[in-house]
Every structure is written in structure tokens, then in C-alpha cells.
């Protein structure tokens, strides 16, 4: 009885996690479609080697 409950509970939690991940709006968004922001300029002194 306890084994069935433990297996059922873990499967239910995995099902809920998968359902919540599939319902996300950003699932279909490809980050390569967006242009990357330019790197901010460095501040401070540059060190010589």
C-alpha cells in the first residue's frame, strides 16, 4: 500500500511539473531570434602585463 502511494505520488508530481513546463509562454521562444544587447563599456584602468 505504501509502495503504491509513493509511486503514485512521484508520478503525480512529475506530471504536474511537465504540465506546468508545457504551459509556459516562453517555451516556443528562441533566444537566438533576439538581438543580443551590446556589452557595457569597461570602467577602470587597464593593466599592462
C-alpha positions in Angstrom: 0.0 0.0 0.0 2.8 2.4 0.9 4.8 1.5 -2.2 1.8 2.2 -4.4 1.3 5.6 -2.7 4.9 6.5 -3.1 5.0 5.6 -6.8 1.7 7.3 -7.4 2.8 10.5 -5.6 6.1 10.8 -7.5 4.3 10.2 -10.8 1.7 12.8 -10.0 4.4 15.3 -9.1 6.3 14.6 -12.4 3.0 15.0 -14.3 2.3 18.4 -12.6 5.9 19.6 -13.4 5.6 18.5 -17.0 2.2 20.2 -17.4 3.5 23.4 -15.9 6.5 23.4 -18.1 4.5 22.8 -21.3 2.1 25.7 -20.4 4.9 28.3 -20.3 4.7 31.1 -22.9 8.5 31.2 -23.4 8.7 27.6 -24.3 8.5 28.4 -28.0 10.7 31.5 -27.8 14.1 31.0 -29.4 16.7 33.2 -27.7 18.7 33.3 -31.0 15.9 35.3 -32.6 16.5 38.3 -30.3 19.5 40.5 -31.0 21.9 40.4 -28.1 22.5 43.6 -26.2 25.9 45.2 -26.7 28.4 44.7 -23.9 28.6 47.7 -21.5 31.9 49.6 -21.7 34.5 48.7 -19.2 35.3 51.1 -16.5 38.6 51.5 -14.6 42.2 51.3 -15.5 43.6 48.8 -17.9 46.5 46.9 -16.5 49.7 46.3 -18.5 51.3 42.9 -18.5 
